[in-house]
């Protein structure tokens, strides 16, 4: 009887340890900023990309673009921006909004941060890869589609 109880306790401990480890792995991977994102901003959810008039959702690793009269979530920018370099483009960090529709302030963002806008100097989180083709088709985590 005592032997069986020990096995049950050991089994429960192993099960709980495995569950805790899985939870840590999931939490670490959600919301990781892309390597082309601006350094020094932890805990933000969105960037506004003035040159392509789009948003990037860090939590979902997706771009939010206005296509055919609707805001859509995509893993890459529309093909018309295939030559846009995410490492060199300016990213406006949205500090005052954390809902699910940053584009509700699009008119304000477009006016305040027009195409070509450059604010304070930015350093990217990661280095631009050598021989990079990270022009517009980067899904946010350095992987090409």
Secondary structure, DSSP 4 states (H G I P E B T S, - for coil): -HHHHHHHHHHHHHHHHHHHHHHHHHHHHTTPPPTTSBTT--S--EEEEGGGTEEEETTTTEEEEEETTEEEEESS--GGGTT-BTTTS--EEE-S--SS-GGGGHHHHHHHT-TT---S---BSSPPPTT---BS-B-SSS-B-
